[in-house]
Amino acid sequence: MPRLAFLIVLASALPLMGQTPAPAPAQRPVLRALPIGGDDDPESQPVPLGAESVQPAASVPVRPALVPAKPAAALPVEPVVPALETTTPVESLAAPSPLDAKPTGDDAVRLQIFLDESNFGPGVIDGKPGRFTELAVYSWNEVNGHPINDWVAVNTAARKAVPNPHAVTVVPDVATAWVDPSLPTKRSLQATKKRMSYRSMAEFMSERYHCDVPYLVTLNGAKKINNLKPHDSILVPNVKPFLIEKLTGARHEAQEGLSQRHVVVDTRINQARIFEAAPAALVVAEPGTEAVQPTTRANRGLVASFPITPGKPQFIKLGTWELRNMIELPHWRYDQQLLDTGKRSNNALNIPPGPNSPVGVIWNGLSRPGIGMHGTSDPETIGRARSAGCVRLANWDAIRLPNLIRPGTTVEIR
């Protein structure tokens, strides 16, 4: 069916949004059951805190520096009907890739956007489909009754649903409220801030459009992306944007239907799969008998799947747990002893909420204390760097969870 373009607000369209201050940290619920793993990257483990005073923590890695790239050639623009967010789809001029294989070029971006908006997360949208895109294709095929490694059906569906893989958009005024280039890297100094903001307009815009800064550089050139400011227009993936300014710090309660769902977190393939109730039964041959040939049938019980980074083996707890709470924009209790041993100490800092918080923009706590599913400050590391104890998703994926599951959901970590 025709695909709606999702639009960003121009400065004149949302005067109030740009002026609305974020809720004061004291008014948001302070997270009590907190992850064993706060610093997701093993190389960014903080320095132990002193018994009587707070010592500066180790530096936290900042996202990679921008890589120079030539600006993309100008492309013709199709007019669209103005809506809440103003983006203009850009017609693709690239030659199509074969339907029966992993796509390249614009078709690769088109496929990643299609999977993302179908709730089968391909990871960062970058036009370079890797393992997470493959897993997302497998999930889509499973739901729709196609052979697991069939590329024809999904590529065909993606071309129909996403005719224009890129769009021109404008940096909104609201970005200034969420960007702080002076955000410190030491935890002791971060605790004095009101928000763990983005460090640049490039970070803000890349996460908004489910990609990374290097891909924005590829599309627009390093000079433009390094110097972004409100009202600048840039080329982005034509995906529904993650509107961080819409977050209120809400606590999501149980809801019939969503609370009965079942999540399987597979730490071997780094994927979380959400089912209506329980996973579909597997057909397994008895020992010594002829193997049962699997039949291809649609598994409508599979609702969504997303790439994840699991906790370290010594901290992640395999088993079946219950989802207990879901809190937007959580505070993070920074406790070195908890990170090292799994036991709380009295020396801790409250790190404020925000997209650069180690737990990202939402915390989903399990019945196992200190373990949960949460966002991240570094979406480009999902599936690579291990978290210290929890299950980590990109912020744009993590924030969808309240629309898919609710407290009461069974979460199986295997």
C-alpha positions in Angstrom: 0.0 0.0 0.0 1.2 3.6 -0.4 3.6 4.6 2.3 3.0 7.7 4.4 5.8 10.1 4.8 6.6 11.0 8.4 7.3 14.7 8.8 9.4 16.8 11.2 8.1 20.1 12.7 9.4 23.3 11.2 10.3 26.1 13.6 7.1 27.9 12.9 4.9 24.8 13.3 5.8 23.8 16.9 6.7 26.9 18.9 5.4 25.3 22.1 7.4 22.1 21.7 10.7 23.9 21.4 9.9 25.8 24.6 8.6 23.0 26.8 11.1 22.1 29.4 11.8 18.5 30.3 10.2 17.3 33.5 12.4 18.0 36.5 14.4 14.9 37.6 12.9 15.1 41.0 9.4 14.7 39.6 10.3 11.5 37.7 10.2 8.1 39.4 13.7 7.3 40.6 14.7 3.8 39.5 14.9 1.4 42.5 15.5 -2.0 40.8 18.5 -1.2 38.7 20.7 -3.1 36.3 23.8 -4.9 37.5 25.3 -3.6 34.2 25.3 0.2 33.8 28.3 0.8 31.7 27.5 -1.4 28.8 30.9 -1.3 27.2 33.5 -3.3 29.2 36.1 -0.7 28.4 34.0 2.0 30.1 33.8 0.5 33.6 34.0 3.4 36.1 36.6 3.9 38.8 35.5 2.7 42.3 33.9 5.3 44.5 35.6 6.2 47.8 33.9 5.3 51.1 33.5 8.9 52.4 33.6 11.0 49.2 32.7 10.7 45.6 35.8 10.4 43.4 35.7 11.2 39.7 34.8 8.2 37.6 36.6 7.0 34.6 35.9 8.6 31.3 33.0 7.2 29.3 33.8 6.7 25.6 32.2 9.3 23.3 30.7 8.2 20.0 33.2 7.9 17.1 34.5 11.0 15.4 32.9 11.8 12.1 34.5 10.4 9.0 34.8 12.8 6.1 32.8 11.8 3.1 31.8 13.4 -0.2 28.3 14.9 -0.2 25.6 13.0 -2.0 24.5 14.2 -5.4 21.4 16.3 -5.5 18.3 14.3 -6.2 14.9 15.4 -7.4 12.3 16.0 -4.7 8.6 14.9 -4.8 6.2 17.3 -3.1 4.1 15.8 -0.3 1.1 17.1 1.7 2.3 18.9 4.8 1.7 17.1 8.1 3.0 17.2 11.7 6.6 16.4 10.9 7.9 17.9 7.6 10.0 15.5 5.5 10.1 15.3 1.8 10.6 11.9 0.2 13.3 11.8 -2.4 12.8 9.7 -5.5 15.3 6.9 -5.9 17.4 7.0 -9.1 19.5 3.9 -8.3 19.1 0.7 -10.4 17.3 -2.0 -8.6 19.2 -5.0 -7.2 18.2 -8.6 -7.8 15.1 -9.7 -5.8 16.4 -13.1 -4.9 19.4 -12.0 -2.9 20.4 -9.7 -0.1 19.9 -6.2 -1.6 22.4 -3.4 -2.0 22.3 0.4 -2.4 18.9 2.0 -2.1 17.1 -1.4 -2.1 19.1 -2.2 1.0 18.0 1.0 2.8 14.4 0.3 1.6 14.5 -3.2 3.0 15.9 -2.0 6.4 13.2 0.7 6.7 10.5 -1.8 5.8 11.6 -4.3 8.4 12.1 -1.6 11.0 8.5 -0.3 10.5 7.2 -3.9 10.6 8.7 -4.2 14.1 11.4 -6.6 13.0 14.4 -4.5 13.8 17.4 -4.7 11.4 19.6 -2.7 13.6 21.1 0.6 12.5 19.8 1.7 9.1 22.9 2.2 7.0 22.3 0.5 3.6 24.7 -2.3 4.6 22.5 -5.2 5.6 24.3 -7.6 7.9 23.4 -10.3 10.4 20.7 -8.3 12.1 19.0 -7.6 8.8 19.1 -11.3 8.0 17.5 -12.2 11.3 14.8 -9.6 10.7 14.1 -11.1 7.3 13.9 -14.6 8.9 11.3 -13.3 11.4 9.3 -11.6 8.7 9.3 -14.7 6.6 8.3 -16.8 9.6 5.3 -14.6 10.3 4.2 -14.6 6.6 4.7 -18.2 5.9 7.6 -18.0 3.5 10.8 -20.2 3.5 13.1 -18.8 6.1 15.8 -17.7 3.6 13.5 -16.4 0.9 14.6 -12.9 -0.2 12.1 -12.5 -3.1 9.0 -12.0 -1.0 10.5 -9.6 1.5 12.3 -7.5 -1.2 9.1 -7.3 -3.3 7.1 -6.2 -0.2 9.7 -3.6 0.7 9.7 -2.1 -2.8 6.0 -1.7 -2.7 5.8 -0.3 0.9 8.9 2.0 0.7 9.1 3.6 -2.8 11.4 6.3 -1.6 14.1 5.2 0.8 15.4 8.7 1.6 13.8 12.0 2.5 14.9 15.6 3.1 14.1 16.9 6.5 14.8 19.9 8.7 16.6 20.0 12.0 13.8 21.1 14.4 14.1 23.9 17.0 13.4 21.3 19.8 16.8 19.8 19.2 18.4 22.6 21.1 16.7 21.4 24.3 18.1 17.9 23.9 21.7 18.7 22.8 24.5 19.6 25.2 28.0 19.6 23.8 29.4 20.2 27.3 28.0 17.0 28.7 30.8 15.6 30.9 32.2 12.1 30.6 32.9 11.6 34.3 30.0 10.1 36.3 30.6 12.5 39.3 30.1 15.5 37.0 27.2 13.9 35.1 25.3 13.5 38.4 25.2 17.3 38.6 23.4 17.7 35.3 19.7 17.8 34.8 19.7 15.6 31.7 22.0 13.1 29.9 21.6 14.9 26.6 22.9 14.2 23.1 26.4 15.7 22.6 25.7 17.0 19.1 23.0 17.8 16.6 24.4 14.9 14.5 23.7 12.5 17.4 20.2 13.9 17.8 19.4 13.5 14.1 21.0 10.1 13.6 19.1 8.5 16.5 15.9 10.3 15.4 16.1 8.5 12.0 17.4 5.1 13.3 20.8 5.4 11.8 24.3 6.4 12.9 26.4 9.6 12.3 28.7 8.0 9.7 25.7 7.2 7.5 24.5 10.8 7.8 28.0 11.9 6.7 27.8 9.5 3.7 24.5 11.1 2.7 25.3 14.7 3.3 29.0 15.2 3.7 31.1 15.7 6.9 31.2 19.5 6.7 27.4 19.8 6.9 26.9 17.1 9.5 29.7 18.4 11.7 28.1 21.9 11.7 24.4 21.1 12.0 22.1 23.7 13.5 18.3 24.1 13.7 16.5 24.8 10.3 19.3 23.1 8.3 17.9 20.6 5.8 19.6 17.2 5.4 19.0 13.8 3.7 17.9 11.0 6.1 16.4 7.5 5.9 12.7 7.8 5.2 11.7 6.1 8.4 9.2 7.1 11.1 11.3 9.3 13.4 11.9 8.6 17.1 10.5 11.7 18.7 12.3 11.9 22.0 10.5 15.2 22.9 7.3 13.2 23.3 8.6 11.2 26.3 7.2 12.3 29.6 8.8 10.0 32.1 5.6 7.9 32.2 5.3 4.6 34.1 3.5 2.0 32.0 1.2 -0.3 33.9 -0.2 -3.8 33.1 -2.6 -4.1 30.2 -4.8 -7.0 29.3 -3.5 -8.8 26.2 -0.1 -7.1 26.2 0.7 -8.5 29.7 0.0 -12.0 28.6 2.7 -12.0 25.9 5.9 -13.9 26.0 9.5 -12.6 25.2 12.3 -14.9 24.3 15.8 -13.2 24.7 18.2 -15.4 22.8 21.7 -14.6 24.0 23.3 -16.8 21.3 22.0 -14.8 18.3 21.5 -11.5 20.1 17.8 -11.2 19.4 14.7 -10.6 21.5 11.5 -12.2 20.0 8.0 -11.2 21.2 5.2 -13.7 20.9 1.4 -13.4 21.5 1.5 -16.1 24.3 4.1 -18.8 24.0 6.5 -19.6 21.1 5.1 -22.0 18.4 5.9 -25.6 19.2 8.8 -27.2 17.4 8.4 -30.5 15.5 11.3 -32.8 16.6 11.9 -36.3 15.4 12.2 -39.1 17.9 15.6 -40.7 18.1 16.1 -43.4 15.5 13.1 -42.3 13.4 13.1 -40.6 10.1 13.5 -36.9 10.4 10.3 -34.8 10.1 10.4 -32.5 7.2 9.3 -29.0 8.4 6.4 -27.4 6.7 6.3 -23.7 5.9 3.4 -22.1 7.7 2.7 -18.6 8.9 3.5 -18.1 12.6 1.1 -15.3 13.5 2.1 -15.7 17.1 5.4 -13.9 16.4 4.7 -10.2 17.0 8.1 -8.5 16.8 11.9 -9.1 17.0 14.7 -6.7 17.8 18.5 -6.9 18.0 20.0 -6.9 21.5 23.2 -7.0 23.4 23.1 -9.4 26.3 24.8 -9.1 29.6 28.2 -10.6 30.4 28.0 -14.4 31.1 29.0 -13.9 34.8 26.1 -11.5 35.3 23.3 -12.3 32.9 20.8 -14.7 34.6 19.3 -17.3 32.3 15.8 -18.4 33.2 12.2 -17.3 33.0 11.2 -14.0 34.8 8.3 -11.6 34.9 8.3 -8.1 33.6 7.6 -5.9 36.7 7.9 -2.3 35.7 8.4 0.0 32.6 9.7 3.6 33.3 10.5 6.2 30.7 13.5 8.5 31.2 14.7 6.6 34.3 17.4 7.8 36.7 20.4 5.4 36.9 21.9 4.5 40.2 25.7 4.4 39.6 27.2 1.9 42.1 30.7 0.5 41.5 30.3 -2.3 44.1 27.1 -3.3 42.4 28.9 -3.4 39.0 31.7 -5.5 40.5 30.0 -7.9 42.8 26.2 -7.7 42.2 25.8 -6.3 45.7 24.6 -2.8 46.5 26.7 -0.3 48.5 26.0 2.9 50.2 28.2 4.8 47.8 26.2 5.6 44.7 25.3 8.5 42.4 22.0 9.3 40.7 22.8 9.8 37.0 20.0 11.9 35.4 17.7 10.7 32.6 18.3 11.2 28.9 19.3 9.5 25.7 23.0 9.3 26.7 22.2 7.5 30.0 23.7 4.0 30.1 20.1 2.7 30.4 18.9 4.8 27.6 15.4 6.3 27.5 13.4 3.5 29.1 13.9 0.8 31.9 11.9 -2.4 31.8 12.7 -4.2 35.1 12.3 -8.0 35.6 11.4 -10.0 38.7 15.1 -10.8 39.0 16.5 -7.7 41.0 18.8 -5.5 39.0 18.1 -7.2 35.7 16.0 -5.6 32.9 15.7 -4.6 29.3 16.7 -1.0 28.5 17.9 1.5 26.0 21.5 2.5 25.4 23.7 5.6 24.8 25.5 3.8 21.9 23.0 2.2 19.5 25.8 1.5 17.0 27.4 -1.1 19.5 24.2 -3.2 19.8 25.2 -6.8 19.2 28.9 -6.2 19.6 30.0 -4.8 23.0 28.4 -6.7 25.8 26.5 -5.0 28.6 27.5 -5.7 32.2 24.3 -7.5 33.2 21.1 -6.5 31.3 19.5 -6.7 27.9 20.3 -3.6 25.8 18.3 -2.3 22.8 18.7 0.8 20.6 16.6 3.6 22.1 14.3 3.7 19.0 13.6 -0.1 19.6 13.4 0.0 23.4 10.8 2.8 23.4 8.4 0.6 21.4 8.2 -2.1 24.1 5.3 -0.5 26.0 3.2 -0.8 22.8 4.1 -4.5 22.5 4.4 -5.8 26.1 3.5 -4.7 29.6 4.2 -5.6 33.2 3.1 -9.2 33.7 4.7 -10.4 30.5 6.9 -13.5 30.8 10.5 -12.9 29.7 12.6 -16.0 29.0 16.4 -15.4 28.8 18.2 -18.3 27.1 
